[in-house]
Amino acid sequence: MERAKEIAATRRAILEAQEELRSESLQFTKKQREKNRQEIMRQIEYSRSRNISHKGERYSLTYGYVLELRP
């Protein structure tokens, strides 16, 4: 009977420890994702300020009509 109580207590302790680790890992992954997202947004803003596309090519923004000269 005592052995069964010990086993039950051990199982409860293991399950509680696993739950705690699970919650900690979820918080870590959320923080890591947020950090990665902030880094990506920083890079995007930097690229936009320099007018560089995701392929690394320069581009310019034009508004309105674009007149093309014919040779």
N, C-alpha and C positions, 0 to 999 in steps of 0.2 A: 504494500500500500504506500509506504514511504517512497519507494522507488518510483512509483507512478506519479506521485506528487512532485518529485524532483525533476522527472522528465517533462512534466507539464510546465513547471516553472522555467525550465531551460528553454523549452519551445517558445513560451511567451516572451522571454528575454531576447531570443533570436529574432522573433518576428518584430518586436519593437525596434531592435537595432536595425533591421533591414528597412523598416518604414522610415526611420530617421535618416538613413543613408540615401534612400530614394528621394526624400524631400530635399535633402541637401544637394543632391546631384541635379534635381530639377531647377533649383534656384541658381546653381552654377551655370547650367546650360542657358537659362534665361538671361543671366548677366552677360555670358559670353556672346549670345546672339545679339543682344542690345549693343554691346561693344563693337561687334563686327558691323552691325547696321550703321552705327555712328561713323565708323571709319569709311565705309562705302559712301555714305552721304557726304562726308568731308571731301573725298576724292571727286565725287560728282560735282560738287560746288566749285572745286578748284578747276576742274576741266571746263565747266561752263564759263568760268571767269576768263579762261584763256581761249575759249572757242575751239576746243579740241573734241572730236567725236570719239565714240567708244573704240573706233579702229585706230585712233591715234592721228587721224588726219585733221587738218585745220578746216574750218568752215566759217562762213559769215552769214549772219542773219540779214535777210532783206524783207522789208515790209512794203506792201503796196505793189505797184506794177514794176516789173523789171523790163527795161527796154534793151533789146539786143540789136546791135548794129550788124547790118548785112554788108558783106564785102563788095 
